[in-house]
Amino acid sequence: MCIKYGIAALKTFDYALGSTGKTDQGNLNPENRPKMHNPGVLSNAKSITNHYFKTACNALTKGPRSMSEAAPNRQELDLSIKKMALSGRLGIFTQAVSLVNANFASNNDSHLSKEKKEQYQALTAAYQAGDISATYAFLQSACGWNKEKSSVEARVGMAFNSAAMVLACGHDYKDRSKGFSGSIFD
């Protein structure tokens, strides 16, 4: 719903920038509007906004494809998490990585570099071993996305991992109060 309003606002803004407000058709005829110096700026902004939204939706929703159709880095990450699952319960960070990776794979998103895959494998292994907390794992993941080339996928990854880091603080506090030792502060 927010995206519809956002796109409508961009269209209105786009129209307003090119409008003199003096057409006899109530500003609805684009031929009567003066040419903008750079009319592609708003179209480009709208395109980028749509790309952010699509990437975020791909992270959060399951698509039609199976993991066997996914990019090799996504398949390898999935396999390493499945091996961890055989040895016991997966913690919240590992579950989040698994879910988002599966969602991206099912939406045919291949934006996972070898370095990022290896970072996720190392972070999930350390988290599962109790060496680091979920908060720290999400922080390191966000920092890892910051090191990736500047792209929409990297920015969405950084934003989602940063938000998850904040939410994981409460989860880690609950775990610590129950005796879980997977914290960088122990």
Backbone bond lengths (Angstrom), bond angles and torsions (degrees), N, CA, C in turn:
res aa  C-N    CA-C-N  psi(-1)  N-CA   C-N-CA  omega(-1)  CA-C   N-CA-C  phi
1 M - - - 1.436 - - 1.522 110.51 -
2 C 1.340 117.11 -42.67 1.461 120.80 -179.74 1.516 111.03 -61.91
3 I 1.336 116.46 -37.31 1.464 119.76 -178.17 1.529 109.93 -65.00
4 K 1.347 117.59 -39.49 1.458 119.98 178.57 1.528 110.38 -58.52
5 Y 1.343 116.14 -44.69 1.460 119.72 179.55 1.522 111.01 -67.81
6 G 1.330 116.70 -37.53 1.457 120.82 178.23 1.517 111.94 -63.36
7 I 1.339 116.44 -44.09 1.466 120.55 179.25 1.527 110.02 -67.12
8 A 1.329 116.67 -39.89 1.467 119.91 177.38 1.527 109.90 -61.85
9 A 1.325 117.28 -40.05 1.468 120.65 178.85 1.523 110.55 -64.61
10 L 1.349 116.98 -42.36 1.464 120.13 177.70 1.518 111.35 -62.00
11 K 1.342 117.01 -41.84 1.465 120.49 178.71 1.525 110.40 -62.90
12 T 1.327 115.80 -42.36 1.461 120.03 179.70 1.527 110.15 -63.92
13 F 1.334 115.80 -44.49 1.456 121.21 179.40 1.529 110.50 -63.16
14 D 1.317 116.46 -42.70 1.464 122.53 178.48 1.532 109.59 -59.33
15 Y 1.299 114.84 -46.63 1.463 119.75 -179.77 1.526 110.66 -64.30
16 A 1.337 115.13 -42.70 1.459 119.38 -176.87 1.524 111.57 -64.54
17 L 1.312 117.96 -37.94 1.454 120.41 179.76 1.518 112.36 -64.71
18 G 1.317 116.17 -30.21 1.455 118.93 -177.78 1.503 113.39 -99.19
19 S 1.294 118.97 3.82 1.452 121.88 -173.62 1.523 111.44 -103.46
20 T 1.330 115.75 139.68 1.471 120.12 173.68 1.516 110.16 -91.51
21 G 1.344 116.03 -16.94 1.453 119.33 -177.48 1.516 112.67 79.02
22 K 1.336 118.41 10.44 1.456 121.43 -174.45 1.518 112.77 -123.30
23 T 1.323 118.59 31.74 1.458 119.19 177.31 1.509 108.56 -93.14
24 D 1.313 115.26 153.33 1.452 119.08 -179.53 1.526 112.39 -80.27
25 Q 1.325 117.60 -3.18 1.459 120.08 179.50 1.530 111.32 -108.55
26 G 1.296 117.72 26.89 1.460 120.48 176.87 1.520 113.22 66.91
27 N 1.309 117.50 34.62 1.472 123.08 177.70 1.521 113.49 66.41
28 L 1.308 119.36 17.15 1.459 120.58 -176.77 1.522 113.48 -94.02
29 N 1.299 118.43 -15.94 1.451 121.11 -178.27 1.525 109.73 -92.27
30 P 1.356 117.47 109.76 1.462 119.48 -176.81 1.519 113.45 -63.20
31 E 1.331 118.71 -21.51 1.459 120.62 178.82 1.519 111.38 -68.65
32 N 1.323 117.17 -24.52 1.461 121.32 -179.33 1.523 112.89 -85.51
33 R 1.316 116.96 -7.41 1.461 119.72 -179.12 1.525 109.80 -86.27
34 P 1.321 117.73 144.62 1.461 118.91 176.59 1.527 110.09 -69.49
35 K 1.334 115.45 156.03 1.462 120.14 178.65 1.521 109.27 -74.14
36 M 1.326 115.26 137.21 1.461 120.38 177.32 1.523 108.71 -80.87
37 H 1.318 116.31 154.24 1.465 120.62 177.60 1.523 110.47 -61.31
38 N 1.335 117.82 -43.69 1.465 122.16 179.89 1.529 108.79 -138.23
39 P 1.323 118.06 78.70 1.467 120.27 -174.60 1.519 113.87 -66.58
40 G 1.330 118.80 -15.90 1.458 120.43 -178.06 1.511 114.27 -79.09
41 V 1.334 118.05 -10.34 1.458 120.90 -176.41 1.524 111.16 -60.78
42 L 1.321 116.98 -49.90 1.468 119.29 -178.30 1.515 111.84 -70.98
43 S 1.327 116.81 -36.04 1.462 119.27 176.27 1.518 109.96 -62.29
44 N 1.339 116.70 -40.61 1.454 121.64 177.70 1.531 110.46 -64.69
45 A 1.335 117.37 -43.06 1.472 121.03 178.44 1.526 110.37 -61.52
46 K 1.321 116.18 -40.89 1.459 120.40 179.40 1.527 110.13 -65.64
47 S 1.324 116.72 -40.22 1.460 121.48 178.51 1.533 111.37 -63.56
48 I 1.332 116.13 -43.86 1.464 120.36 178.87 1.524 110.36 -64.84
49 T 1.328 117.22 -42.77 1.467 121.20 178.45 1.521 110.27 -59.71
50 N 1.323 116.55 -43.56 1.465 120.33 177.90 1.526 111.17 -62.81
51 H 1.343 117.41 -37.47 1.464 121.62 178.79 1.532 110.62 -65.60
52 Y 1.341 117.33 -42.47 1.465 121.09 176.07 1.531 109.95 -59.46
53 F 1.322 115.12 -47.97 1.460 120.02 -178.20 1.526 111.13 -61.99
54 K 1.332 117.05 -44.39 1.465 120.66 179.71 1.524 110.78 -63.06
55 T 1.324 117.58 -42.62 1.464 121.15 179.09 1.522 110.60 -63.20
56 A 1.328 116.99 -43.87 1.466 120.82 178.62 1.533 110.44 -62.91
57 C 1.318 117.10 -42.74 1.473 120.46 178.06 1.524 111.08 -64.05
58 N 1.325 117.26 -39.88 1.468 120.25 178.19 1.519 111.51 -63.11
59 A 1.327 117.06 -33.53 1.469 120.58 178.69 1.520 111.75 -69.96
60 L 1.328 116.47 -31.19 1.461 120.55 -171.36 1.525 114.92 -102.88
61 T 1.318 117.91 -12.35 1.463 119.83 -176.67 1.525 111.47 -126.17
62 K 1.313 114.82 148.01 1.459 121.06 179.68 1.523 109.67 -83.15
63 G 1.327 115.15 137.04 1.460 121.82 178.76 1.517 111.52 -103.42
64 P 1.323 117.14 -171.22 1.465 121.74 -173.18 1.535 115.68 -83.95
65 R 1.318 119.00 -12.83 1.469 120.56 -173.61 1.523 112.02 -89.77
66 S 1.329 114.65 157.68 1.464 120.19 177.99 1.525 109.85 -96.92
67 M 1.326 116.41 165.23 1.461 120.97 179.75 1.524 111.37 -62.45
68 S 1.325 117.71 -28.80 1.467 120.01 179.73 1.532 112.17 -65.18
69 E 1.325 117.36 -19.65 1.462 122.01 178.25 1.529 112.16 -93.83
70 A 1.321 117.31 -1.48 1.460 121.93 -173.62 1.525 111.83 -77.71
71 A 1.326 114.34 166.45 1.464 121.57 175.83 1.536 108.86 -63.06
72 P 1.333 117.92 149.83 1.468 121.60 -177.27 1.537 114.33 -54.60
73 N 1.331 118.47 -40.69 1.470 119.86 179.79 1.521 111.57 -63.97
74 R 1.313 117.32 -36.83 1.476 120.70 177.64 1.526 110.52 -68.40
75 Q 1.326 116.67 -40.41 1.468 120.33 178.64 1.525 111.16 -64.34
76 E 1.338 117.10 -41.85 1.459 120.75 -179.55 1.522 111.35 -65.88
77 L 1.328 117.50 -40.60 1.462 120.88 177.07 1.523 110.09 -63.76
78 D 1.311 117.24 -43.61 1.462 121.71 178.33 1.531 110.81 -59.95
79 L 1.311 117.27 -43.90 1.463 121.60 179.75 1.524 111.51 -63.06
80 S 1.328 117.43 -42.71 1.464 119.44 -179.56 1.529 111.32 -65.36
81 I 1.325 117.77 -35.30 1.468 120.57 178.02 1.524 110.38 -71.70
82 K 1.316 117.38 -38.14 1.472 119.90 176.86 1.519 111.17 -62.56
83 K 1.329 117.41 -36.02 1.471 120.29 176.38 1.525 110.57 -64.82
84 M 1.331 117.06 -38.84 1.468 120.95 177.06 1.519 111.10 -64.08
85 A 1.319 116.36 -36.96 1.465 121.10 -178.35 1.522 111.51 -64.64
86 L 1.334 117.16 -27.66 1.465 120.53 179.14 1.523 111.81 -66.72
87 S 1.327 117.10 -26.53 1.459 120.38 -177.35 1.523 113.41 -92.61
88 G 1.302 118.10 2.78 1.467 119.71 176.63 1.508 113.02 146.97
89 R 1.318 114.45 -169.05 1.460 122.83 -176.56 1.527 110.74 -67.26
90 L 1.326 115.68 138.10 1.461 120.71 176.85 1.523 109.18 -87.70
91 G 1.317 115.56 134.98 1.457 120.29 177.61 1.516 111.87 -77.10
92 I 1.318 115.25 175.04 1.466 121.12 -173.23 1.535 112.97 -61.68
93 F 1.329 118.06 -40.02 1.466 119.69 179.54 1.525 110.34 -64.82
94 T 1.318 116.54 -46.82 1.465 120.70 -178.73 1.525 110.78 -64.68
95 Q 1.328 116.85 -38.62 1.465 120.26 176.76 1.530 110.62 -62.68
96 A 1.326 116.53 -41.91 1.466 120.43 -180.00 1.530 110.92 -64.40
97 V 1.329 117.01 -44.93 1.464 120.48 178.75 1.527 109.94 -60.88
98 S 1.327 115.67 -44.23 1.470 120.46 -179.19 1.530 111.40 -62.18
99 L 1.321 116.03 -46.54 1.465 120.70 -177.89 1.527 111.87 -64.18
100 V 1.324 117.01 -48.12 1.468 120.36 -178.33 1.522 110.40 -66.56
101 N 1.333 117.57 -40.56 1.460 120.23 177.65 1.527 110.58 -61.39
102 A 1.331 117.24 -43.95 1.473 121.15 179.07 1.534 110.84 -64.08
103 N 1.334 116.63 -40.21 1.467 119.61 178.52 1.526 111.30 -64.27
104 F 1.324 116.56 -46.49 1.465 119.08 178.01 1.527 110.69 -61.04
105 A 1.317 116.38 -43.33 1.470 120.02 179.83 1.530 110.72 -61.20
106 S 1.326 117.07 -42.32 1.466 120.24 -178.22 1.527 112.25 -70.29
107 N 1.320 116.29 -18.86 1.470 121.20 176.46 1.526 112.34 -99.83
108 N 1.329 116.02 14.10 1.468 123.19 176.69 1.529 112.74 59.85
109 D 1.328 116.53 37.22 1.458 121.87 177.52 1.522 108.41 -96.97
110 S 1.308 116.70 118.77 1.468 120.86 -176.00 1.526 112.71 -105.92
111 H 1.312 118.81 13.28 1.465 122.41 -176.68 1.520 111.55 -78.83
112 L 1.317 115.97 70.20 1.465 121.84 174.12 1.522 106.39 -141.49
113 S 1.317 115.58 107.18 1.466 119.96 -177.35 1.529 110.05 -72.59
114 K 1.308 115.49 163.18 1.459 120.94 177.32 1.532 110.05 -60.27
115 E 1.328 116.97 -41.59 1.462 121.43 -179.95 1.522 111.38 -63.32
116 K 1.325 117.09 -42.50 1.471 120.93 -179.88 1.518 110.43 -68.68
117 K 1.324 117.02 -39.57 1.469 120.87 176.26 1.525 109.96 -59.27
118 E 1.326 116.15 -46.45 1.465 120.38 179.97 1.519 111.52 -64.82
119 Q 1.339 117.12 -36.23 1.465 119.55 176.57 1.525 110.27 -64.30
120 Y 1.335 117.31 -44.61 1.464 120.00 178.07 1.532 111.22 -61.89
121 Q 1.312 117.36 -39.77 1.467 119.95 178.64 1.525 110.50 -63.48
122 A 1.325 117.06 -43.24 1.465 120.67 179.76 1.532 111.11 -67.52
123 L 1.334 117.04 -42.89 1.466 120.20 -179.61 1.522 112.12 -66.05
124 T 1.335 116.93 -43.24 1.472 118.32 179.41 1.523 110.94 -65.72
125 A 1.336 117.19 -38.13 1.474 119.85 178.05 1.524 110.77 -64.43
126 A 1.330 117.64 -45.46 1.468 121.28 179.70 1.526 110.98 -65.57
127 Y 1.322 116.86 -39.96 1.467 120.72 179.08 1.524 110.50 -65.99
128 Q 1.312 116.89 -46.36 1.470 120.72 179.79 1.532 111.63 -62.54
129 A 1.336 116.50 -32.62 1.467 120.55 179.22 1.528 111.55 -77.24
130 G 1.328 117.90 -9.52 1.458 120.98 -179.08 1.511 113.34 84.57
131 D 1.317 117.36 12.94 1.466 121.19 -178.95 1.525 112.70 -79.62
132 I 1.317 117.19 -26.53 1.462 121.67 179.28 1.527 109.20 -136.66
133 S 1.318 115.67 158.82 1.466 120.96 177.82 1.525 110.11 -87.00
134 A 1.313 115.54 167.31 1.466 120.40 176.32 1.529 109.83 -64.53
135 T 1.326 116.79 -38.84 1.460 120.83 179.03 1.525 110.30 -58.00
136 Y 1.323 116.01 -47.88 1.461 120.65 -179.62 1.534 110.94 -66.37
137 A 1.311 117.30 -38.96 1.466 120.67 179.22 1.531 110.80 -63.02
138 F 1.335 116.99 -44.55 1.468 119.84 177.49 1.528 111.12 -65.23
139 L 1.346 117.29 -38.04 1.461 120.64 176.95 1.526 110.50 -61.12
140 Q 1.319 116.98 -47.90 1.461 120.45 179.75 1.531 111.55 -63.44
141 S 1.320 116.16 -37.11 1.461 119.89 177.85 1.527 110.89 -64.85
142 A 1.340 116.94 -43.67 1.470 120.56 177.72 1.528 110.45 -60.87
143 C 1.334 116.16 -42.89 1.473 120.02 178.03 1.527 110.81 -64.11
144 G 1.325 116.80 -36.42 1.459 120.75 177.41 1.512 112.25 -64.20
145 W 1.332 116.36 -38.92 1.468 119.16 176.97 1.521 109.98 -67.11
146 N 1.329 117.05 -32.93 1.457 120.55 178.45 1.527 111.25 -64.08
147 K 1.324 117.41 -28.90 1.467 121.87 179.68 1.528 112.21 -80.04
148 E 1.339 116.95 -19.00 1.466 120.52 178.64 1.519 109.12 -66.76
149 K 1.331 115.76 161.01 1.463 118.55 177.42 1.524 109.10 -56.88
150 S 1.292 115.58 149.56 1.458 120.52 -177.01 1.528 109.37 -66.44
151 S 1.309 115.67 108.36 1.457 120.99 179.16 1.516 109.10 -147.07
152 V 1.308 115.38 165.84 1.459 120.41 177.23 1.526 109.68 -59.76
153 E 1.328 116.96 -43.60 1.473 120.31 -178.06 1.530 111.20 -61.73
154 A 1.326 116.30 -40.61 1.469 119.96 179.52 1.528 110.83 -66.64
155 R 1.316 116.85 -40.08 1.467 119.80 -179.89 1.532 111.48 -68.72
156 V 1.319 116.35 -39.89 1.471 119.37 176.86 1.526 109.46 -65.36
157 G 1.331 117.53 -42.77 1.464 121.17 177.40 1.513 111.86 -60.04
158 M 1.322 116.51 -42.39 1.458 120.59 179.32 1.536 110.41 -65.75
159 A 1.325 116.70 -43.59 1.467 120.49 -179.31 1.528 111.48 -65.71
160 F 1.328 117.33 -46.58 1.465 120.16 -178.90 1.524 111.36 -65.13
161 N 1.337 117.59 -41.77 1.455 120.08 179.80 1.521 111.59 -68.74
162 S 1.323 117.43 -33.86 1.468 120.46 176.29 1.521 110.68 -65.96
163 A 1.322 116.96 -43.38 1.463 120.55 177.69 1.529 110.58 -64.39
164 A 1.323 116.67 -42.24 1.462 120.60 179.29 1.525 111.06 -64.63
165 M 1.327 117.10 -33.73 1.460 121.12 177.94 1.532 110.00 -61.02
166 V 1.317 116.52 -44.90 1.470 120.42 179.41 1.531 110.18 -63.17
167 L 1.323 116.28 -44.35 1.467 119.88 -179.90 1.528 112.08 -67.53
168 A 1.323 116.99 -31.46 1.466 121.18 -178.08 1.526 112.24 -70.40
169 C 1.327 117.01 -20.76 1.473 119.46 179.58 1.531 111.08 -55.71
170 G 1.315 116.86 -46.57 1.470 120.69 179.16 1.512 111.72 -64.32
171 H 1.317 116.50 -39.57 1.468 120.74 178.45 1.522 110.25 -64.25
172 D 1.328 116.87 -43.78 1.466 120.74 178.80 1.526 111.34 -64.71
173 Y 1.318 116.97 -38.92 1.464 120.32 177.95 1.527 109.93 -61.34
174 K 1.332 115.82 -44.23 1.468 120.09 178.47 1.527 110.51 -61.60
175 D 1.326 117.16 -43.97 1.465 120.75 178.66 1.524 111.33 -63.07
176 R 1.323 117.27 -42.32 1.471 120.37 -179.95 1.517 110.97 -63.55
177 S 1.328 116.63 -38.06 1.468 119.38 -179.73 1.528 111.45 -69.27
178 K 1.339 116.54 -19.09 1.466 120.71 177.05 1.524 112.22 -96.49
179 G 1.350 116.01 2.58 1.460 118.89 175.94 1.502 115.89 100.34
180 F 1.328 118.45 2.96 1.471 120.38 177.35 1.516 108.04 -69.34
181 S 1.325 117.22 133.87 1.469 120.64 -174.99 1.507 113.19 -103.30
182 G 1.301 119.46 12.94 1.458 121.22 -176.87 1.510 112.52 -81.51
183 S 1.314 116.83 68.36 1.449 120.44 -179.03 1.515 109.59 -137.34
184 I 1.294 116.34 146.74 1.467 120.18 177.88 1.517 110.63 -71.40
185 F 1.330 117.82 -13.00 1.458 120.85 -177.10 1.511 113.51 -91.73
186 D 1.330 118.26 -3.66 1.476 120.68 179.29 1.500 111.88 -81.96
